[in-house]
Amino acid sequence: MAVMTCRPRLPRHILRTVQLRRCYSTPATVSVLGKQYPTDQTTNITSSIIDKVGRNLYMNPSHPLGILQMLISSHFRDFNSMTGFSPIVTPAQNFDDLGFPPDHPGRAATDSYYINRDLMLRTHTSAHEVEVFARGERQWLLSADVYRRDEIDASHYPVFHQMEGARVFSADANGKAELEEDNARLSQHLARSKIVIEDVPHITASNPRQDVHDPVLAELVAHNLKLSLNSLMLTLFGDRAGVGEGEPLRVRWIEAYFPFTTPSYEVEVFFRGKWLEILGCGVVQQQTLDRARVRDSISWAFGLGLERIAMILFSIPDIRLFWSQDPRFSSQFRAGEITTFKPYSKYPACYKDVSFWLPDSGLHDNDFCDLVRDTAGDLVQDVVLIDSFTHPKTNRSSKCYRINYCSMDRSLSNEEANAIHAQVISTLKDRFGVEIR
């Protein structure tokens, strides 16, 4: 269960559910992972995204993402840890099989990357949930790269990595006994540990159990989920939370809503003086298990973003660094060790603004950000909308964006930034037909 809302977002404009009209022609086919796919009006995958597909950073044992992935896998040592699933899925796998409503914003072409109307890049690892349950897996972890169109800043990137886990129990006396035994074991472990848990009731009117679930079993499963993840928080943060010596780790549970679980929760950890959202989780919707033909069973699941936690644990300030091939970055990490990243880049930022009248069809922020990524790559640290204006007489609308050009590995001259910015403006005019102000 890789939660769609795990990553906090800055305030955004209301998402449009249709692909904006572009002023350039789309090639008849697009190549992803060495295979050609036909394109259509839905196609919006870009070359900069295609170049990242198949990099599999989380599978490198000496990369921060790989170190974290192995740490979580080692904690759940009895779980089957799986990788290698193709990132190309159908919208049905990504949304319908998990109970996403037809009007969910994640379906929009402004939020997701489509190869064509029938295929897309997964936006979360849960796209494989039904498939894995159908294999008969009872306790499993799944790690993979996922793709979402997003703003550009130090904590957002269109390609990131998720890890999710699930555990299935029989919905009978045997399952109840298994849950009671495991809950007792985990409760004893946590009682001996330095941890303070701010909990919420397992099931409430605002966070209800599913009608098809036995009330006692639903409580036991929700409790087992919480105990299991509190134990994981101890593994990840117990000695690293930055609290005073002898002080306990503080974990906080919050009611949440996700389309594919109920009841649902978010987990936060008090880390170096502030509460940080770590993951989302819940009791799997029974319809998901039904689609996988997993009968007479009940399951919990959780999902987390590897980059988000790795940035916290390794003190990595910019998400772009995970993609760096500079040895000054990669040489700082070793398999099985959590170390503090030592910054090596103090290169100054170079700000450039671009202001333009919008075309009649409009222009979504994520379309602009994709264009900037395609043109300037990782030389852009962030993009901020600094002005939005509608002319009172002509009713024409304009936007002004500030682009922060800043290399992670070298000093970027003003002349270089000017040349890249000029290319951004030229591509903006060619691709979307905007009028520069």
Kinemage of the C-alpha trace (Angstrom):
@kinemage 1
@onewidth
@group {chain A} dominant
@subgroup {mainchain}
@vectorlist {calphas} color= white
{ca met a 1} P 0.000 0.000 0.000
{ca ala a 2} L 2.094 2.889 -1.269
{ca val a 3} L 0.079 5.873 -0.244
{ca met a 4} L -0.726 8.525 -2.820
{ca thr a 5} L -0.551 11.256 -0.205
{ca cys a 6} L 2.656 10.286 1.550
{ca arg a 7} L 4.617 13.193 0.162
{ca pro a 8} L 3.588 16.595 1.508
{ca arg a 9} L 2.851 19.107 -1.208
{ca leu a 10} L 2.927 22.857 -1.411
{ca pro a 11} L -0.432 24.520 -2.139
{ca arg a 12} L -1.355 23.871 -5.733
{ca his a 13} L -3.906 24.990 -8.251
{ca ile a 14} L -6.929 22.749 -8.763
{ca leu a 15} L -5.851 19.883 -10.972
{ca arg a 16} L -7.280 19.614 -14.453
{ca thr a 17} L -8.514 16.225 -15.573
{ca val a 18} L -7.723 16.603 -19.264
{ca gln a 19} L -4.466 16.837 -21.108
{ca leu a 20} L -3.714 20.366 -22.245
{ca arg a 21} L -3.479 20.959 -25.976
{ca arg a 22} L 0.127 21.186 -27.130
{ca cys a 23} L 1.451 23.077 -30.053
{ca tyr a 24} L 3.931 20.414 -31.151
{ca ser a 25} L 3.441 17.011 -32.772
{ca thr a 26} L 3.907 13.808 -30.790
{ca pro a 27} L 6.023 11.040 -32.386
{ca ala a 28} L 4.071 7.994 -33.556
{ca thr a 29} L 5.898 5.785 -31.049
{ca val a 30} L 7.909 6.171 -27.869
{ca ser a 31} L 10.664 3.857 -26.646
{ca val a 32} L 10.648 2.810 -22.978
{ca leu a 33} L 13.043 0.136 -21.667
{ca gly a 34} L 13.971 -0.780 -25.240
{ca lys a 35} L 10.406 -1.397 -26.438
{ca gln a 36} L 8.383 0.770 -28.798
{ca tyr a 37} L 4.886 1.831 -27.762
{ca pro a 38} L 2.296 3.650 -29.903
{ca thr a 39} L 1.394 7.164 -28.769
{ca asp a 40} L -1.927 8.995 -28.809
{ca gln a 41} L -3.512 12.181 -27.463
{ca thr a 42} L -2.938 10.995 -23.887
{ca thr a 43} L 0.850 10.585 -24.256
{ca asn a 44} L 2.761 12.942 -21.977
{ca ile a 45} L 5.869 10.993 -20.937
{ca thr a 46} L 8.998 13.061 -21.535
{ca ser a 47} L 12.555 12.182 -22.550
{ca ser a 48} L 13.972 13.209 -19.173
{ca ile a 49} L 11.634 10.732 -17.468
{ca ile a 50} L 12.379 7.941 -19.943
{ca asp a 51} L 16.095 8.394 -19.235
{ca lys a 52} L 15.474 7.619 -15.542
{ca val a 53} L 13.449 4.434 -16.111
{ca gly a 54} L 15.458 1.359 -15.226
{ca arg a 55} L 18.092 3.125 -13.099
{ca asn a 56} L 16.860 1.242 -9.987
{ca leu a 57} L 18.795 3.282 -7.417
{ca tyr a 58} L 17.215 1.337 -4.563
{ca met a 59} L 18.908 -1.866 -5.736
{ca asn a 60} L 22.419 -0.473 -5.179
{ca pro a 61} L 23.436 -1.700 -1.683
{ca ser a 62} L 25.849 1.228 -1.210
{ca his a 63} L 23.371 3.929 -2.230
{ca pro a 64} L 21.373 5.632 0.563
{ca leu a 65} L 18.129 4.298 -0.917
{ca gly a 66} L 19.545 0.790 -1.151
{ca ile a 67} L 20.892 0.967 2.401
{ca leu a 68} L 17.465 2.017 3.694
{ca gln a 69} L 15.669 -0.611 1.624
{ca met a 70} L 17.885 -3.322 3.086
{ca leu a 71} L 17.410 -1.996 6.623
{ca ile a 72} L 13.623 -2.243 6.313
{ca ser a 73} L 13.847 -5.663 4.662
{ca ser a 74} L 16.074 -6.895 7.487
{ca his a 75} L 13.571 -5.673 10.064
{ca phe a 76} L 10.790 -7.692 8.407
{ca arg a 77} L 13.065 -10.720 8.024
{ca asp a 78} L 10.189 -13.203 7.676
{ca phe a 79} L 8.637 -11.242 4.808
{ca asn a 80} L 9.299 -11.983 1.141
{ca ser a 81} L 11.075 -8.869 -0.170
{ca met a 82} L 10.382 -8.375 -3.889
{ca thr a 83} L 11.849 -6.093 -6.582
{ca gly a 84} L 12.048 -5.996 -10.362
{ca phe a 85} L 8.424 -5.281 -11.304
{ca ser a 86} L 8.049 -3.378 -14.591
{ca pro a 87} L 7.080 0.280 -14.061
{ca ile a 88} L 4.691 0.106 -17.032
{ca val a 89} L 1.155 -0.693 -15.876
{ca thr a 90} L -2.415 -0.146 -16.987
{ca pro a 91} L -4.649 2.549 -15.472
{ca ala a 92} L -6.795 -0.315 -14.178
{ca gln a 93} L -3.849 -1.729 -12.225
{ca asn a 94} L -2.844 1.683 -10.937
{ca phe a 95} L -6.292 2.960 -9.994
{ca asp a 96} L -9.342 0.771 -10.633
{ca asp a 97} L -8.119 -2.400 -8.910
{ca leu a 98} L -7.480 -0.374 -5.755
{ca gly a 99} L -10.854 1.330 -5.622
{ca phe a 100} L -9.809 4.824 -6.745
{ca pro a 101} L -12.895 6.852 -7.699
{ca pro a 102} L -13.216 7.917 -11.362
{ca asp a 103} L -12.650 11.579 -10.466
{ca his a 104} L -9.565 11.040 -8.309
{ca pro a 105} L -6.988 13.756 -9.193
{ca gly a 106} L -4.200 11.190 -9.469
{ca arg a 107} L -5.746 9.952 -12.723
{ca ala a 108} L -5.284 13.339 -14.417
{ca ala a 109} L -2.702 13.747 -17.168
{ca thr a 110} L -1.455 16.714 -15.167
{ca asp a 111} L -0.484 14.362 -12.321
{ca ser a 112} L 0.583 11.097 -13.981
{ca tyr a 113} L 2.793 10.029 -16.902
{ca tyr a 114} L 0.932 8.234 -19.684
{ca ile a 115} L 2.596 6.273 -22.486
{ca asn a 116} L -0.819 6.136 -24.146
{ca arg a 117} L -4.407 5.793 -22.969
{ca asp a 118} L -3.874 2.110 -22.138
{ca leu a 119} L -0.462 2.254 -20.438
{ca met a 120} L 1.210 4.506 -17.897
{ca leu a 121} L 4.135 4.642 -15.479
{ca arg a 122} L 2.985 3.487 -12.047
{ca thr a 123} L 2.396 6.290 -9.563
{ca his a 124} L 2.751 3.961 -6.563
{ca thr a 125} L 3.866 0.423 -5.803
{ca ser a 126} L 0.275 -0.494 -4.937
{ca ala a 127} L -0.274 -0.947 -8.667
{ca his a 128} L 1.098 -4.472 -8.096
{ca glu a 129} L -0.846 -5.210 -4.925
{ca val a 130} L -3.560 -7.372 -6.492
{ca glu a 131} L -0.941 -9.258 -8.512
{ca val a 132} L 1.149 -10.040 -5.426
{ca phe a 133} L -1.830 -11.050 -3.296
{ca ala a 134} L -2.988 -13.317 -6.136
{ca arg a 135} L 0.353 -15.153 -6.029
{ca gly a 136} L -0.554 -16.337 -2.564
{ca glu a 137} L 1.991 -14.163 -0.721
{ca arg a 138} L 0.926 -13.812 2.921
{ca gln a 139} L 3.594 -11.404 4.195
{ca trp a 140} L 5.593 -9.417 1.714
{ca leu a 141} L 7.546 -6.254 0.901
{ca leu a 142} L 7.741 -4.637 -2.530
{ca ser a 143} L 10.215 -1.919 -3.554
{ca ala a 144} L 10.128 0.006 -6.832
{ca asp a 145} L 10.564 3.295 -8.644
{ca val a 146} L 7.378 5.349 -9.126
{ca tyr a 147} L 6.537 8.383 -11.243
{ca arg a 148} L 4.432 11.483 -10.685
{ca arg a 149} L 4.353 14.864 -12.352
{ca asp a 150} L 5.228 17.395 -9.696
{ca glu a 151} L 6.678 20.783 -8.832
{ca ile a 152} L 10.421 21.378 -8.768
{ca asp a 153} L 12.059 21.981 -5.403
{ca ala a 154} L 14.534 20.391 -3.001
{ca ser a 155} L 12.097 17.711 -1.776
{ca his a 156} L 10.133 16.822 -4.944
{ca tyr a 157} L 11.272 14.859 -7.973
{ca pro a 158} L 9.181 13.216 -10.716
{ca val a 159} L 10.877 9.856 -10.123
{ca phe a 160} L 11.122 8.519 -6.605
{ca his a 161} L 11.058 5.186 -4.805
{ca gln a 162} L 8.524 3.512 -2.588
{ca met a 163} L 8.429 0.469 -0.396
{ca glu a 164} L 5.275 -1.174 0.782
{ca gly a 165} L 4.480 -4.160 2.898
{ca ala a 166} L 1.457 -6.286 3.705
{ca arg a 167} L 0.507 -9.150 5.964
{ca val a 168} L -2.484 -11.441 5.475
{ca phe a 169} L -4.314 -13.348 8.209
{ca ser a 170} L -7.019 -15.986 7.992
{ca ala a 171} L -10.422 -14.638 8.966
{ca asp a 172} L -11.109 -17.499 11.348
{ca ala a 173} L -10.135 -18.799 14.764
{ca asn a 174} L -6.622 -19.657 13.562
{ca gly a 175} L -6.099 -16.112 12.315
{ca lys a 176} L -7.410 -14.698 15.575
{ca ala a 177} L -5.023 -16.868 17.571
{ca glu a 178} L -2.088 -15.860 15.356
{ca leu a 179} L -2.926 -12.189 15.847
{ca glu a 180} L -3.299 -12.475 19.617
{ca glu a 181} L 0.040 -14.255 19.919
{ca asp a 182} L 1.889 -11.774 17.691
{ca asn a 183} L 0.285 -8.777 19.383
{ca ala a 184} L 1.423 -10.049 22.772
{ca arg a 185} L 4.986 -10.576 21.492
{ca leu a 186} L 5.206 -7.105 19.926
{ca ser a 187} L 3.612 -5.426 22.947
{ca gln a 188} L 6.231 -6.956 25.234
{ca his a 189} L 9.039 -5.828 22.918
{ca leu a 190} L 7.746 -2.243 22.814
{ca ala a 191} L 7.174 -2.161 26.586
{ca arg a 192} L 10.894 -2.885 27.073
{ca ser a 193} L 11.934 -0.211 24.565
{ca lys a 194} L 12.457 3.540 24.832
{ca ile a 195} L 9.396 4.652 22.911
{ca val a 196} L 6.375 6.817 23.699
{ca ile a 197} L 3.386 6.298 21.415
{ca glu a 198} L 0.633 8.868 20.979
{ca asp a 199} L -2.109 6.603 19.703
{ca val a 200} L -5.649 7.021 18.418
{ca pro a 201} L -8.435 4.437 18.774
{ca his a 202} L -8.022 1.630 16.278
{ca ile a 203} L -11.567 2.043 14.946
{ca thr a 204} L -13.894 5.045 15.245
{ca ala a 205} L -16.996 6.410 13.554
{ca ser a 206} L -14.769 8.645 11.436
{ca asn a 207} L -12.275 5.837 10.715
{ca pro a 208} L -14.532 2.767 10.628
{ca arg a 209} L -13.944 -0.905 10.110
{ca gln a 210} L -15.291 -2.451 6.934
{ca asp a 211} L -18.787 -3.907 7.244
{ca val a 212} L -17.619 -7.304 5.988
{ca his a 213} L -15.049 -7.614 8.786
{ca asp a 214} L -15.692 -9.230 12.134
{ca pro a 215} L -15.408 -6.437 14.764
{ca val a 216} L -13.008 -8.370 17.008
{ca leu a 217} L -10.796 -9.430 14.098
{ca ala a 218} L -10.734 -5.913 12.661
{ca glu a 219} L -9.520 -4.530 16.016
{ca leu a 220} L -6.831 -7.199 16.269
{ca val a 221} L -5.549 -6.554 12.739
{ca ala a 222} L -5.438 -2.780 13.218
{ca his a 223} L -3.598 -3.282 16.508
{ca asn a 224} L -1.105 -5.659 14.871
{ca leu a 225} L -0.464 -3.099 12.137
{ca lys a 226} L 0.300 -0.403 14.708
{ca leu a 227} L 2.534 -2.635 16.815
{ca ser a 228} L 4.450 -3.807 13.731
{ca leu a 229} L 5.082 -0.272 12.504
{ca asn a 230} L 5.944 1.086 15.946
{ca ser a 231} L 8.624 -1.590 16.007
{ca leu a 232} L 9.827 -0.472 12.568
{ca met a 233} L 10.029 3.144 13.772
{ca leu a 234} L 12.299 1.973 16.594
{ca thr a 235} L 14.580 0.255 14.089
{ca leu a 236} L 14.779 3.299 11.831
{ca phe a 237} L 14.822 6.158 14.310
{ca gly a 238} L 15.384 4.774 17.819
{ca asp a 239} L 19.024 5.841 18.116
{ca arg a 240} L 18.917 8.637 15.570
{ca ala a 241} L 16.028 10.930 16.527
{ca gly a 242} L 18.279 13.588 17.999
{ca val a 243} L 16.586 13.578 21.419
{ca gly a 244} L 18.523 13.837 24.654
{ca glu a 245} L 20.421 10.861 26.006
{ca gly a 246} L 18.009 8.474 27.630
{ca glu a 247} L 14.994 10.182 26.083
{ca pro a 248} L 12.472 7.899 24.337
{ca leu a 249} L 11.513 7.964 20.683
{ca arg a 250} L 8.155 9.674 20.192
{ca val a 251} L 5.720 8.259 17.626
{ca arg a 252} L 2.324 9.749 16.793
{ca trp a 253} L -0.634 8.116 15.018
{ca ile a 254} L -3.212 10.154 13.090
{ca glu a 255} L -6.454 9.104 11.432
{ca ala a 256} L -6.251 9.361 7.638
{ca tyr a 257} L -8.141 8.550 4.454
{ca phe a 258} L -6.840 6.454 1.554
{ca pro a 259} L -9.042 4.923 -1.166
{ca phe a 260} L -7.613 1.437 -0.693
{ca thr a 261} L -7.686 0.993 3.104
{ca thr a 262} L -10.086 1.484 5.991
{ca pro a 263} L -9.428 2.167 8.753
{ca ser a 264} L -6.418 4.226 7.656
{ca tyr a 265} L -3.643 6.028 9.514
{ca glu a 266} L -0.560 8.178 9.092
{ca val a 267} L 2.528 7.759 11.276
{ca glu a 268} L 4.716 10.635 12.439
{ca val a 269} L 8.009 10.642 14.335
{ca phe a 270} L 9.405 13.457 16.488
{ca phe a 271} L 12.820 13.937 14.917
{ca arg a 272} L 15.322 16.636 15.844
{ca gly a 273} L 12.735 18.913 17.325
{ca lys a 274} L 9.772 18.536 14.947
{ca trp a 275} L 7.097 16.066 13.897
{ca leu a 276} L 7.750 14.421 10.518
{ca glu a 277} L 5.277 12.363 8.497
{ca ile a 278} L 6.841 8.977 7.755
{ca leu a 279} L 4.250 6.671 6.161
{ca gly a 280} L 0.618 5.804 5.562
{ca cys a 281} L -1.097 2.516 6.310
{ca gly a 282} L -4.381 0.760 7.008
{ca val a 283} L -6.510 -2.358 6.745
{ca val a 284} L -6.738 -3.374 3.078
{ca gln a 285} L -10.095 -2.912 1.369
{ca gln a 286} L -11.690 -6.329 1.096
{ca gln a 287} L -12.479 -5.755 -2.577
{ca thr a 288} L -8.715 -5.749 -3.266
{ca leu a 289} L -8.347 -9.200 -1.710
{ca asp a 290} L -11.482 -10.342 -3.546
{ca arg a 291} L -10.002 -9.268 -6.886
{ca ala a 292} L -6.916 -11.313 -6.031
{ca arg a 293} L -9.145 -14.279 -5.099
{ca val a 294} L -7.788 -14.302 -1.549
{ca arg a 295} L -10.796 -15.711 0.268
{ca asp a 296} L -11.656 -15.692 3.962
{ca ser a 297} L -8.743 -13.421 4.823
{ca ile a 298} L -7.979 -9.959 6.177
{ca ser a 299} L -4.827 -7.898 5.644
{ca trp a 300} L -3.019 -4.760 6.662
{ca ala a 301} L -0.624 -2.799 4.468
{ca phe a 302} L 1.698 0.192 4.660
{ca gly a 303} L 3.595 2.342 2.171
{ca leu a 304} L 6.500 4.738 2.524
{ca gly a 305} L 8.753 6.900 0.370
{ca leu a 306} L 12.398 5.878 0.553
{ca glu a 307} L 13.718 9.332 -0.414
{ca arg a 308} L 11.745 11.049 2.301
{ca ile a 309} L 13.170 8.848 5.061
{ca ala a 310} L 16.667 8.741 3.553
{ca met a 311} L 16.804 12.545 3.433
{ca ile a 312} L 16.002 12.545 7.151
{ca leu a 313} L 18.363 9.769 8.240
{ca phe a 314} L 21.337 10.723 6.035
{ca ser a 315} L 20.781 14.530 6.275
{ca ile a 316} L 20.624 14.864 2.491
{ca pro a 317} L 19.328 18.393 1.728
{ca asp a 318} L 18.370 18.098 -1.956
{ca ile a 319} L 16.495 15.214 -3.573
{ca arg a 320} L 18.473 15.675 -6.803
{ca leu a 321} L 21.559 14.340 -5.016
{ca phe a 322} L 20.182 10.791 -5.051
{ca trp a 323} L 20.733 10.808 -8.816
{ca ser a 324} L 24.242 12.237 -8.638
{ca gln a 325} L 27.078 10.143 -10.080
{ca asp a 326} L 29.684 12.406 -8.520
{ca pro a 327} L 32.084 10.266 -6.430
{ca arg a 328} L 32.043 13.002 -3.775
{ca phe a 329} L 28.483 11.855 -3.123
{ca ser a 330} L 28.648 8.112 -3.704
{ca ser a 331} L 31.908 7.596 -1.780
{ca gln a 332} L 30.283 8.791 1.463
{ca phe a 333} L 28.052 5.728 1.848
{ca arg a 334} L 28.638 2.062 2.636
{ca ala a 335} L 26.271 -0.885 2.642
{ca gly a 336} L 24.564 -1.401 5.989
{ca glu a 337} L 25.615 1.956 7.496
{ca ile a 338} L 23.612 5.125 8.197
{ca thr a 339} L 26.051 8.044 7.913
{ca thr a 340} L 25.567 11.794 7.858
{ca phe a 341} L 26.047 13.345 4.426
{ca lys a 342} L 28.784 15.971 4.273
{ca pro a 343} L 27.885 18.686 1.735
{ca tyr a 344} L 30.551 19.378 -0.862
{ca ser a 345} L 28.678 21.883 -2.999
{ca lys a 346} L 28.476 25.537 -2.038
{ca tyr a 347} L 27.838 26.820 -5.526
{ca pro a 348} L 25.684 29.944 -5.757
{ca ala a 349} L 22.205 29.952 -7.215
{ca cys a 350} L 21.333 31.968 -10.295
{ca tyr a 351} L 17.724 33.168 -10.522
{ca lys a 352} L 15.977 33.841 -13.819
{ca asp a 353} L 12.359 34.901 -14.317
{ca val a 354} L 10.054 34.223 -17.245
{ca ser a 355} L 6.685 35.933 -17.648
{ca phe a 356} L 4.172 35.127 -20.390
{ca trp a 357} L 0.562 35.325 -21.473
{ca leu a 358} L -1.148 31.951 -21.275
{ca pro a 359} L -2.514 30.311 -24.431
{ca asp a 360} L -6.288 29.930 -24.718
{ca ser a 361} L -6.013 26.287 -23.658
{ca gly a 362} L -4.205 27.243 -20.448
{ca leu a 363} L -0.966 25.836 -19.057
{ca his a 364} L -0.740 23.678 -15.930
{ca asp a 365} L 2.152 24.214 -13.511
{ca asn a 366} L 3.298 20.618 -14.010
{ca asp a 367} L 3.448 21.085 -17.790
{ca phe a 368} L 5.774 24.013 -17.249
{ca cys a 369} L 7.908 22.079 -14.757
{ca asp a 370} L 8.244 19.125 -17.149
{ca leu a 371} L 9.380 21.476 -19.894
{ca val a 372} L 12.018 22.971 -17.582
{ca arg a 373} L 13.231 19.505 -16.544
{ca asp a 374} L 13.440 18.360 -20.160
{ca thr a 375} L 15.429 21.448 -21.142
{ca ala a 376} L 17.668 22.083 -18.136
{ca gly a 377} L 17.698 18.707 -16.374
{ca asp a 378} L 19.043 18.665 -12.823
{ca leu a 379} L 20.639 22.101 -13.190
{ca val a 380} L 17.356 23.490 -11.835
{ca gln a 381} L 17.028 23.539 -8.063
{ca asp a 382} L 13.485 24.866 -7.890
{ca val a 383} L 10.729 26.635 -9.806
{ca val a 384} L 8.358 29.039 -8.066
{ca leu a 385} L 5.249 30.764 -9.395
{ca ile a 386} L 5.809 34.338 -8.196
{ca asp a 387} L 2.947 36.108 -9.967
{ca ser a 388} L -0.385 35.302 -11.586
{ca phe a 389} L -2.341 38.077 -13.276
{ca thr a 390} L -5.559 38.493 -15.273
{ca his a 391} L -5.909 41.669 -17.329
{ca pro a 392} L -9.121 43.475 -16.289
{ca lys a 393} L -9.955 44.597 -19.844
{ca thr a 394} L -8.790 41.786 -22.128
{ca asn a 395} L -9.325 38.981 -19.547
{ca arg a 396} L -6.019 37.492 -20.680
{ca ser a 397} L -4.079 35.654 -17.994
{ca ser a 398} L -0.358 35.633 -17.410
{ca lys a 399} L 2.072 33.865 -15.114
{ca cys a 400} L 5.575 34.627 -13.964
{ca tyr a 401} L 7.865 31.834 -12.799
{ca arg a 402} L 11.235 32.176 -11.074
{ca ile a 403} L 13.708 29.438 -12.025
{ca asn a 404} L 16.647 28.811 -9.716
{ca tyr a 405} L 19.577 27.408 -11.699
{ca cys a 406} L 22.108 25.749 -9.395
{ca ser a 407} L 24.414 22.828 -10.109
{ca met a 408} L 25.068 20.296 -7.362
{ca asp a 409} L 28.559 19.519 -8.645
{ca arg a 410} L 30.128 22.668 -10.086
{ca ser a 411} L 29.864 26.424 -10.347
{ca leu a 412} L 27.354 27.543 -12.973
{ca ser a 413} L 28.266 30.813 -14.642
{ca asn a 414} L 25.722 33.506 -15.357
{ca glu a 415} L 26.438 33.101 -19.075
{ca glu a 416} L 25.628 29.378 -18.906
{ca ala a 417} L 22.431 30.085 -16.976
{ca asn a 418} L 21.418 32.722 -19.539
{ca ala a 419} L 21.927 30.262 -22.398
{ca ile a 420} L 19.877 27.542 -20.688
{ca his a 421} L 17.160 30.034 -19.771
{ca ala a 422} L 16.977 31.239 -23.375
{ca gln a 423} L 16.436 27.635 -24.461
{ca val a 424} L 13.654 27.248 -21.876
{ca ile a 425} L 11.915 30.332 -23.267
{ca ser a 426} L 12.346 29.196 -26.870
{ca thr a 427} L 10.949 25.742 -26.098
{ca leu a 428} L 8.093 27.286 -24.115
{ca lys a 429} L 7.043 29.370 -27.114
{ca asp a 430} L 7.393 26.476 -29.567
{ca arg a 431} L 5.674 23.860 -27.444
{ca phe a 432} L 2.780 25.803 -25.940
{ca gly a 433} L 2.454 28.872 -28.152
{ca val a 434} L 2.787 31.331 -25.287
{ca glu a 435} L 3.477 35.041 -25.728
{ca ile a 436} L 6.428 36.238 -23.681
{ca arg a 437} L 5.797 39.464 -21.792
